[in-house]
Amino acid sequence: KRGNKDNWIFNYDFIFIFIFIFIIVLFHVPIVPPVQATRTQSPLKDQDQHQHQQHIDYQYQRGPETATAAPPINVIFFLADDQDLHLESLSYQTQVKKHLVDQGLNFRHHFCTVALCCPSRVNLWTGLAAHNTNVTDVNPPYGGYSKFISQGLNERYLPVWLKNSGINTYYTGKLFNSHTVDNYNAPYPAGFTGSDFLLDPYTYQYLNSTWQRNQERPVSYEGSHTTDVITEKALGFLKDAIAAKNQFFLTIAPVAPHSNVEFDGQNFENLSKLNVTPPIPAERHKHLFKDVKIPRTEHFNPEKASGVNWIRQLIRQNETQVEYNDEFYRSRLRALQGIDELVAEVIKTLDEEGILDNTYIIYSSDNGYHIGQHRLPPGKECGYEEDVNIPLIIRGPGIPQGVVTDQVTSHTDLAPTILDIFGLTPREDFDAAPISLTGDGLEKAEITRHEHVNLEYWGFALGEGKYGFRKRESEDVFQVNNTYKAIRVISKEYNLFYSVWCNNEHELYDLSTDRHQLHNLHPSSINTDSTFPSVKPPTVLGLPVSKVVARLDALLLVLKSCKGTSCIRPWEVLHPSNDVLDLKDALMSRYDVFYEQQQSKVSFSRCEAGYIIDAEGPQDVVVYRHGLPWSTWT
């Protein structure tokens, strides 16, 4: 019926429709109001494209409507000084509990990697292990602010990276030790929109602190309590940050509950002039906690000595010393009340300004603290849980409230985590990885995240307070041979501590059965350890101790000098084929010869006060490949 007129009309109409559709598809001609893809770019401007990556969010809208941008993320970091976890100090901070513990994520297994102020803080702000920063003390030549500068770290730490990315950065309180009234401007700490630092030799004087704001001259606050001073400064910076209408990172670093310290000169070097006394609380808090005592745990002033090296030489504290330490403990709890009030004031301001819900708040300490455990006087610097397992609480958008996580984390992880919170890519040279904080990632991390923490220390231990270290033959303020390397390995199946001291003594504790680290399982100590409760040869995980020690020693061999990803995935260094991912895998019998006979062992040639590589024994590991050392294949 080709001749039918109506059919010809139908065919022409079909052709026109086909051409019309073809033009629309070819030239994207809209026939209805379009759905536009509007790119909302983060305000973070990255100055180093090799180190950071901007996040770009896409929001869809119809026609001329405007996209509603998500409120900018801010971060506030409270960094206490020497606050313990195991002596229950958080239980006496009602505002921290109300606003942070009950509203955030609590970390059961968070560790500092160096139990000393300055090296721990440098580790935290750089994301690098202390053996890679080589800032290992509070004083020159091995530590302090001048060592931080000489290592080139003033251009390579978190405030610089954040500020270069367009984020306003503020800091008030203690930055590093040996940051003094003489060297505060040589050079100024880099990376801050606003700063107001405590300066030595007045940092630890609760009623005579000296502060240095931005690039102004230092100012003395004699007669004012240091925590009240920092509260005023912190709230001032918070208001400045809010008024600037830009993303911000604010660190508030009070010295409480650190001891009150007065010394002659700029640092701790003149020991004859060193005066370390309990922290001084504000007048309004001095009446509190009159009947509180240090928790009387199994390892508090034990009848039998424990540990190795100089710790094993400590004699039991007498009643007078115990009473003094109880009052020291109460002074710490009282000093923390000012921080408790500070936290409440910051939360109140954030809430009033309407930005609490888009602000992450982190609460932690540079290191922990002991008083009386293992017969020790007040202090830190040891590898025991009281000194290294410390508070970490994080609240913020999407973070579960009042939840305790068992993922294993350390201060080395915090710089990568904060970059991640701001949507910035962590640096490739970090010795750690971001911590999972929300949703499925949090649940997955408890299963898949690495199970180890590297602990290290060089130099002295300080006996704080009135009595110092009371040993069988002497009484000292300092112990000088306190250098050690250690690891914590924690999973649902095991909970282990292993250490090698610079005098080549060893410790091994199974915290699943010995949570207070009283019974040293290492074979070198079994015959001499009077605290060990059994005459039977001990086992760990049902295996001979020597088999477990061989694996732990190899892991420590990697971690004590690791860099970058080898700090995160150390088993890959030993097993490049990735057939061993954790301690459980390494304990398979097929690796017995490799670990027990072929692998190098951790040791020291001498005790040093700083990180001097030729004193630290073997540095190279033997690599497993089909049952033979790597050297056989290369």
SETORZA-247314 format. One record per residue (C-alpha): residue in one letter; z, x, y. Coordinates in steps of 0.2 Angstrom, whole numbers, plus 5000, padded with zeros to 4 digits. Layout:
<recs>
AZXY ...
</recs>
This chain:
<recs>
K500050005000 R499650145012 G498650035023 N500149915026 K500649935045 D502449905042 N502550045030 W501750165042 I503050115056 F504450155043 N503650325039 Y503550375058 D505350315061 F505850425046 I504950575053 F505750555070 I507450545063 F507150695052 I506550795067 F508050735077 I509350795064 F508450955062 I508550995081 I510450945081 V510851065066 L509751205073 F510451205091 H512151135088 V511850995100 P513450885101 I513150695099 V515050655101 P516450735111 P516750895102 V518350965093 Q518651125101 A519451275093 T520551355107 R521151525104 T522951545110 Q523251735110 S525051805109 P525551885126 L526052045117 K524852175123 D524652325111 Q524452495118 D524152585102 Q522852495091 H523252605076 Q525052555076 H525052375080 Q524052215078 Q524052065089 H524251895080 I523051755086 D523451575082 Y522151445082 Q522651265088 Y521351125088 Q521150995102 R519950855106 G518950865122 P519850915138 E521550905131 T522651065132 A523451155117 T525351155117 A525851335114 A527351375103 P528851435113 P528851625114 I530051715101 N531451815108 V532751935099 I534551975103 F535352115093 F537252135093 L537752305086 A539552325084 D540352505081 D541152545065 Q541452365059 D541852345041 L541252215029 H542452245014 L544052245025 E543652065029 S543552085048 L542251945049 S543551825043 Y544451845060 Q542951815071 T542851625072 Q541451615084 V540351735074 K540651625059 K540251465069 H538751525077 L538051655066 V538751655048 D538651465046 Q536951455055 G536051605048 L535651715033 N536951825027 F536551985018 R537752035003 H536852205000 H536452275017 F536852465019 C536852595032 T536052755025 V537152875035 A538952825037 L539052905055 C538652835072 C537252935079 P536152975064 S536352785058 R535752725075 V534252845076 N533852785058 L533952605063 W532952615079 T531552735071 G531352655054 L531452835047 A532652905035 A533853035042 H533153175033 N531453135042 T532253115060 N533353265057 V534653185068 T536153205056 D537653225067 V538553165082 N538453335091 P537153465094 P536453565086 Y536153445072 G536353275081 G536753185097 Y535553125111 S534853305114 K534353315096 F533553145097 I532553205112 S532053375105 Q531353295089 G530153195100 L530953025095 N531152965113 E529252915112 R529352855094 Y530652715092 L530752525093 P531052495112 V529552595116 W528452505104 L529052335110 K528852375128 N527052445125 S526652275117 G527152175132 I528952125127 N530352155140 T531752265133 Y533552275138 Y534952375131 T536752385136 G538252475128 K538252635117 L536552705113 F536952875105 N538353005104 S538253155116 H537353045128 T538353105143 V538653105162 D537753275162 N536153235152 Y535853055155 N534353095165 A533653235155 P532653135151 Y533052955153 P532952855137 A531252785136 G530652605133 F531752495143 T531452355156 G533252365160 S534652475153 D536552505156 F537252635144 L538952695140 L539152885143 D540153025135 P541453085137 Y542052905141 T541152805128 Y542652765118 Q543952755131 Y544252565131 L545052565149 N544052705157 S542252685152 T540752755162 W539152665163 Q537352715169 R536152575174 N534252605174 Q533952765184 E535552755195 R536952875195 P538452845182 V539852725188 S541652735182 Y542552565177 E544252635175 G545552505173 S544252375166 H544152335148 T542552395140 T542152235131 D542352135147 V541252255156 I539852245143 T540052055142 E539652045161 K538152165159 A537452075144 L537451905152 G536651985167 F535252055157 L535051895148 K534851795164 D533551925170 A532651915154 I532551725155 A532051725173 A530551845169 K529851705158 N529251835145 Q529651875128 F531151985127 F532252095116 L534052125121 T535252245112 I537152225115 A538052375108 P539952365112 V541052505105 A542352385097 P543152405085 H542852595085 S544452705088 N544952745106 V544452925108 E544853055122 F544153235121 D543953385132 G542153415136 Q540553315132 N540853295113 F541953315098 E541753505097 N543453555104 L544553485091 S546153545099 K545853425113 L545353275102 N546453125103 V545952985091 T547052825092 P546852645087 P545652535097 I546452455113 P546252265113 A546152165129 E547852105135 R547451925130 H547251975112 K548652095110 H549851965102 L548651915088 F548851945070 K550552005070 D550851985051 V549152035045 K548952185033 I547552285026 P546952195010 R547952264995 T546552294984 E546652394968 H545952554977 F547152534992 N548252694992 P548152694972 E549452784962 K548152894954 A546853004964 S545052954962 G543353024967 V542853214968 N542853354980 W544153344994 I544453164991 R545253194974 Q546453314983 L547253184994 I549053134991 R549652954991 Q550152895008 N551952865011 E552752705018 T552752765036 Q550852805035 V550452635027 E551352545041 Y550452645054 N548752605045 D549252415045 E549452415064 F547852515066 Y546952375056 R547752245067 S547152335082 R545352335075 L545452145072 R546152115090 A544752225098 L543452125089 Q544051965098 G543152025114 I541552035104 D541851855097 E541951785114 L540451885119 V539451805105 A539951635110 E539451665129 V537751725124 I537451575112 K538051455126 T536851535139 L535351525127 D535851345123 E535951295142 E534351375145 G533451285131 I532851445121 L534151455108 D533051375095 N531651505097 T532851655098 Y533251765083 I535051835084 I535451985073 Y537252045070 S537752215062 S538652375064 D538052555064 N539152595049 G540752525040 Y542552585039 H543952625027 I545852625030 G546852675015 Q545552645001 H545552794989 R547052864999 L545952895014 P546552885032 P545652775045 G543852835046 K542052825039 E540852965033 C541052925014 G539752855002 Y540952714996 E540652534999 E541852515013 D540852645023 V539052595019 N538952415014 I539052335031 P538752165039 L537052095043 I536851915049 I535151845055 R534951675063 G533351605070 P531851495069 G531451445050 I532951545044 P534051455031 Q535751415038 G537351475029 V536451555015 V536851725006 T535451825000 D535551964987 Q534052064992 V534352244994 T534152305012 S534652445024 H534552495042 T532952585039 D532152405037 L532752335053 A531452415065 P529952355054 T530852185052 I530952165071 L529152215074 D528752085061 I529751945069 F528751975085 G527051975075 L526752155077 T526152265062 P527452385056 R526952565057 E526152655043 D527452805044 F528952695042 D530152735027 A530452555024 A529752375024 P530152215033 I531452105026 S530951935020 L531951795031 T531151625027 G530451515014 D529551564998 G529651745004 L531551745004 E531651684986 K530251804980 A531051954989 E532651924978 I531651954963 T530252074968 R531052184983 H531552354978 E533252384971 H533752544979 V534552614994 N534552804999 L536252865006 E536453035013 Y537653135024 W537953305031 G539453395038 F541153335042 A542353195038 L543653145052 G545353085048 E545652965062 G547352905069 K549052995068 Y549053075051 G547353145046 F547053195029 R548653235019 K548253345004 R549253434992 E549253595001 S548853555019 E548553415032 D546953415042 V545953315054 F544253365048 Q543553395031 V542053515033 N541153505015 N540753325016 T538853345013 Y538153234999 K536653134993 A536852964984 I535952804979 R536452624976 V535352534963 I535752344962 S534852204952 K535452054943 E535752164928 Y536552324935 N537552384950 L537652574951 F538152714963 Y537652894960 S538053044970 V537853234970 W538953334982 C538553494990 N539753584979 N538753504964 E540053384959 H539453214953 E539953034954 L539352884944 Y540152704946 D539652544938 L540152424951 S539852274939 T541452324930 D542252444943 R541952364960 H543152474969 Q542352634963 L543952704954 H543252764937 N541952904938 L540852884923 H539853044926 P539953154910 S540653304920 S542153204926 I542653104910 N543753234903 T544753264919 D544753084926 S546453024923 T545952854931 F544752814917 P545552674906 S544752704889 V544752854877 K543052794870 P541452874877 P540852764891 T539152674892 V538152594905 L537052444901 G537552484883 L536652654884 P537452824884 V537852874901 S536853034900 K535252934898 V535652824913 V536152974924 A534453064920 R533552924927 L534652904942 D534553084946 A532653084946 L532652934957 L533853024969 L532753174968 V531253074975 L532252984988 K533253124996 S531653195003 C530453045003 K529252995017 G528352835020 T527952735005 S528852854993 C530452785001 I529952604997 R529152634980 P529952794973 W529552754955 E527752764959 V528052954963 L528752984946 H527452864937 P525852854946 S525052744933 N526352604940 D527052574922 V528752594929 L529352484943 D531252494942 L532752574933 K532552454918 D530752504915 A531252694917 L532652674903 M531352644889 S531552774876 R529752834877 Y530352924893 D531853004886 V531153184885 F530253164902 Y531853124911 E533153214901 Q532253384898 Q530753404909 Q531253334926 S532053444939 K533853404944 V534653364961 S535753514966 F536353614982 S536353794984 R537753784997 C538553665009 E537853655026 A538353545042 G536553485044 Y534853455035 I534353635030 I533053615016 D533353785008 A535153725005 E534653564996 G533953624980 P532353564971 Q531153464982 D529753434970 V529753314956 V528853324939 V527653174937 Y527453084921 R525753064913 H525553004895 G527153094890 L526653264898 P527153334915 W525853324929 S525553504929 T524853494912 W523453394918 T523053484935 
</recs>
